[in-house]
Amino acid sequence: VSALISWRGLPDWLQVGHKIAAPAELGVDTLFNQAQREYLRGNWAESRGLLEKRLRLRPRDVESRLLLVSVLRRVGRFQAALSELELLEGMDEARPWGVELALEEINASGGLLGRKVELLVLDNKCNPSEGVNVANKLVEAKVVAIEGAHCSSPHLASMKIVEAAKIPMITGIASNAQITELAGPGRLEYSFRISPGDQAMMDALGAYLGAKKLFKTVAIVSEDTDFGRGAADVFKKVAEKVGIEIVSSDFHAQGAPDFTSILTRLQQRRPDAIATFQLGGDSLNFLRQAMQIGVRIPFTGRIELGGRNVPIIDRKSTRLN
């Protein structure tokens, strides 16, 4: 999203050429088109008003918020523009825009090693079997590097494939400790991680909890994946070293719709804290349902602090450590 700050020129989606209805007659979908037209005419106030109206109806509309950032910059409202960019930074929907804008800037500057960069995006759905399929497709496409796989399970499943193809694979998200153990000189030399693994993160968390002495008992809630179980296992060992008792461990399928039974058991057990290890969607549902049920137990672990969880956390319905 930082690439948006140096946004140069108009993206293709700003090119409009058809007649737009009067503002009083505008539907939600038409508001954006009218805002585009007013922007191109230089009518900043009118464009801003239309965009703000649309965002009240669709607050997660990335295109409208991007155009609003540009309007605010045009009228010198740089702090307001940065505030909008910060909102975009927390939206999963905005990430592809940031990548595309960065790619445009790289290619406009001559590319890499004098060659234009092309992006091939495939989804492994955080599934190891699909991760193997995606890795094989990328090998067949003769890509020069892979940025991923971002979930631990498909990353682990892809490591031997990229090793055989001699294609570097770099992740800044997958955190399972086995990735560190399997990668490196004399092992799988084409897999790299540029972010802390579970061991490093849990060592830091354990040191913090041990020093603060906040909790004596903790219950673990985790997704049933290499990420979830790996992080939970490391946390359990670290917690026990600093004198924290793990009173229960609940593992759920990824994408579980209902956490009522787990939350009810936690309410009955009353641990001092709940340590969660979940991806964004599950974390969102779990925190929302905890709020609805009235759970007032502090949370720790690897809480998803960004994206759609922000409004829930902002309500201060939970305490995070």
N, C-alpha and C positions, 0 to 999 in steps of 0.2 A: 504494500500500500504506500510505502514511502516514495515509490516511483511516481505517484500521482502528484506529489508536490512540485515536481519539475515537468509537469504535463505540457507538452508542446503540440500545438496544432489541434485540429478537431478530429475526433474519431469518426469512423464511417457512420455510426449510428446517429450522428448529429445532422446528417444530410437529409433534409426533408424538402418536399416540393409540392405537396398537395394542400388543398384548402382545408382549414380547420374550423370547426364550429365555434360559435361565440362561447366565452367562458361560462355563461349562465347555463348553457346547455351541455356542458362537458360531462362525459362519463369518466370513470376512473382511468380507463385505458387511453382516452383521448387527452387527458390532462398533460401527459408527458409530451405528446406530439405538439400541443400548443406551446408548451414551455420551450421546446426546441426552437420553434419558429420565432418566439419572442427573443430568445437568446441570440439567434442569428441576425435579428434586426437591431440588436444592441439595447433592447428594452429590459434592462437587468431587473428592475423592480417587479415588472409584470411576470417575467420568467421565474423569479424567486417565489412570488406569491403562488403561482400554479404548482411549482414543485413542492412547496411546503404543504399545500392542500393535499396533493397526492400522497406525500409521505405520512400525513396524518391517517390516511386510509390504508396505506401499505408501507409501514415503517421499515420493512426489510427490502425495499426496492432499491437494488444496487445502482441501476442506471440513473434513477432520479437523484439519488444522493451524490453520485459522481458529478452530475451536471450542476447540482446545487453548489458543490465545492468550487467549480469553475466560476459560477456566478459570483460567489462570495469573494473570490480572488479578484475578479474584475472590478469590484467596487471597493477594494481595499480592506475587506473584512477578513484579514489573514488568520486571526485567532479563531474566529468562527469556522473558517475553512478547515483549520487543523482539528477542531473539535469534531467536525463531520468525518474527517479522515480517521480519527480515533474510533468512531463508531463503526466505520467500514472495516477497520482492522479486526474487529471482533466478530465479523460476519463471515461464515463459511462461504456464502454466495459470492463474496467479493474477491476471493483468492484468485480465481482464474483471470480476473481483470488485472490484478497486480502482476501476474506472470506475463500476460500478453503485452502490457505496457513496458515492462522491463525488456521483453524480447524485441519490441519495436525500437527501443533506445539502443540496444546492443547492435542490431542490424543497421540502424541508421548511422552508427559510428564505425561501420566497416566489418561488423561481425566478429567472429573469433578466428584468429590465424588467417584473416583475409577471406573467410568463407561465411556465408549467411547461415544463421542458426535456424533450424526447423524443429518444431516441438511436436512430439507424438504422445498423446495422452491416452492411457488405458487404465481401467479400473479393476483392481483385483478383489474388490468388495471385502477386504480384510479376511479373505478366505484362502487357506494354504493351497487347495486344489486349483482355485482360480489364479492364485499367484504363480503357480507353475505354468499355466496356460499363457498368462500375460508375459512372463519372462521368455518363454519360447517364441512368442510372437515378436518381441523386441529383438531377440537374437536374429530371427529370420529377416527382420526389417533392416538389419545391419546398423543399428544405432551405435554411436561412439561412446555413449555413457548413459547410465540410468540413474535418475534421482528418485529413490524409493528403495524397497517397498516400505511404506510407512507403518504398516502394522507388523508386529513381531512374527506372527505365524507365517504369512506369505513371504516375509523377508528371509526367514530361516529356510523356507522351502525353495527359495530362488538362488541361494548362495552357490550351490554346486553347479547350477546351470550357467550362471555368469562366469564362474571360474573356468569352466570348460571352454566358453566362448571368448575368454579374456576381455570381457567388457566390464569396466569399473562400475560398481553399484554403490551409491552413497545415500545414506539415510540420516536425517536429522531428527527422527521421531522414534523409530522402533527401538525399544529399550531392553528387551530380554537379555539377561546376562550371558546366555549361550552365544549370542552374536559376538561378544568380545572373546569368548573362549575359542570359538571356531575360526575367527579371522586373524590375519596377521602373517608375518614372514614364516614360511615353512608350513603354513596351514592354508586357509583360503585367502589368497592374497589380493583378490579383486573386490572384496567387500569392505566397505568403510562406514564408520559411524562418526559423525561430527558433533554429537550431543552426548550428555551423560547417560550411562546405562543405569539399570535398576540398582545395582550395588552402590554406585556413587551417590545416587539420589537418596536411597534409603539410609545410607551411612550418615548423610547430612541431616535427614529428618530425625534419625535416632539420636544423634548428638543434640539436636535442638530439644526434642521431647525429654531426653534424659536430664538436660541442664535445667529446663523449666519445671520439670516434675509436675506436669499438668494432669497426667492420667495414670491411674494404677491398672485399669482394665480397659481393653480395646476389643471390639468385634470387627472382623474383616468381612467386607462385602465386595465381591470381585466378579468380573465376567470370566466365563470358562474358556479362556484362550491362553496362548503362550504369553501374551502380555499380562493378562490378569493373574494367572497362576504364578508366573515368574515373579512379578512384582510382589504379590502377596507372600510368597515363600521367603523372599529376601527380607521383607518388612518384618515377618514373624521372627526370624533369627535376630535381626537387629533390635527389635523391641524387647525380646527376652534378655538381651545383654544389658539393657539399661533398666531392667526391673519392671517392665510392663507385661502384664499377663494377657495373653490372647484367649478370650473366653469363648469365641465361636468363629467359624469361618463358613460363609455362605457363598456358593458359586452359582451363577445363573447364566443361561444362554445369552449370547450377544443378541441385542434387539428385543429382549424380553419386554412385553407390554405392561406387566403388572407386578409390582414389588410388594403388594399388600401383605402377603404371608411373611416375607422376610422382615418387613418393618414392624409387623405385629409382634414377632418373636423378639425383635430388638427392644421394643417398648417393654416387654415382660422381663427381659434380662437386665435392662438398664446398665449397660456398660458406661464407663466414663466417656468413651468416644467411639466413633465408627470410622474405620479406615476403609476408604473406597478406592478401587482400582478399576475404572470403567472408561470407555471412550465417550465422546461428547453426547451422543444421543441417549445412551443409557444413563449417563450422569445427569442429564437434563431431566429425564423421566423420574429417576430415583429421588432427586432433590425436590422436584415438584410434588411427588406423591408423599414424601416425608413432610413437606409443608402442609399438605392437605390433611394428613392424618394427625398432625400436631406434634410431630417428633421434635423434642427440644434437646437432643443429644448433640454435642459438638462433633464436627467432622474433621478427619485428618486423612493421611494417605496421599493419593494423587488426584485431588479434586480438579475437575475441569472448570477453571476460573474464567474462561473467556466465552465468546460466542453467545449462544442463546441462554446460557446460565446466568449471564450478568443481571438481567432483571430480577431473577429469583434471589441471587445473592444480595442485590441492592436492597431488597425488602427486609434484609436482616432477619429472615425467618430461621436462619441457621447460624451457628457459630463455627468458624473455620480456623484450623490450626495447622 
